[in-house]
Amino acid sequence: MNVAFDPWIPVVDTSGERQLASLFTVLTEGDRFADLAVRPHERVSLMRLFLCVTHAALNGPKDDRDVVALLYFGIQRTTLRSSIVL
């Protein structure tokens, strides 16, 4: 199993259907999903994983100014997609 590209993360899509999605899909096509279909303690673990992978792919925010810029301007989907090398 490839944890980056094989579907294993339980999600609910925008039409309310439950399905499994890959880590890559969740991070690059997150607007397709309404929520994670997991228990609270699993949600915390997944969110930490998402943050770690995103920060690693984008070389992380270097300081508080970078964090504010990311929160204000967001992350371009194409930048994230091209940066993830798993």
C-alpha positions in Angstrom: 0.0 0.0 0.0 1.2 3.5 -0.9 0.0 5.9 1.8 0.4 8.9 -0.5 -1.5 7.7 -3.5 -3.8 4.8 -2.4 -7.2 5.8 -1.0 -7.3 5.2 2.8 -8.6 8.5 4.3 -12.4 8.4 5.1 -14.0 11.5 3.8 -17.4 12.9 3.0 -17.7 14.5 -0.4 -19.7 17.7 -1.1 -22.7 15.6 -2.1 -22.7 13.8 1.3 -21.3 10.5 0.0 -18.7 8.7 2.1 -15.6 7.5 0.3 -11.9 6.9 0.8 -9.4 9.4 -0.6 -5.6 9.3 -0.9 -3.4 11.7 0.9 -2.5 13.3 -2.4 -6.1 13.8 -3.4 -7.1 15.3 0.0 -4.2 17.8 -0.2 -4.6 18.8 -3.8 -8.4 18.5 -4.3 -9.7 19.4 -0.8 -12.5 21.5 -2.2 -14.2 18.2 -3.3 -14.6 17.1 0.3 -17.0 18.5 3.0 -15.4 16.7 5.9 -13.4 13.9 7.2 -15.4 10.8 8.2 -13.4 10.0 11.3 -13.6 10.1 15.1 -12.3 13.2 17.0 -8.9 11.6 18.0 -8.4 10.4 14.4 -9.2 13.9 13.1 -6.4 15.4 15.2 -3.9 12.8 13.9 -4.9 13.4 10.3 -4.8 17.2 10.6 -1.3 16.9 12.1 -0.3 14.6 9.2 -1.7 17.1 6.6 0.2 20.0 8.2 3.4 18.0 8.3 3.2 17.0 4.6 2.2 20.4 3.5 4.9 22.2 5.4 7.5 19.7 4.2 6.3 20.1 0.6 6.4 23.9 0.7 9.6 24.0 2.9 7.4 25.2 5.7 6.8 28.8 6.9 10.1 30.2 8.0 8.8 32.7 10.4 5.6 34.4 11.7 5.5 36.6 8.6 5.4 33.6 6.3 2.6 32.1 8.4 0.5 35.3 8.1 1.1 35.4 4.3 0.0 31.7 3.9 -3.1 32.3 6.0 -3.9 35.6 4.1 -3.1 34.6 0.6 -3.5 30.9 0.8 -1.6 28.2 -0.9 -1.9 27.9 -4.7 -3.1 24.4 -5.6 -0.6 24.1 -8.4 2.3 25.0 -6.1 1.3 22.3 -3.6 0.6 19.7 -6.3 4.1 20.3 -7.9 5.8 20.4 -4.5 4.6 17.0 -3.2 7.1 14.4 -4.0 6.4 11.3 -2.0 
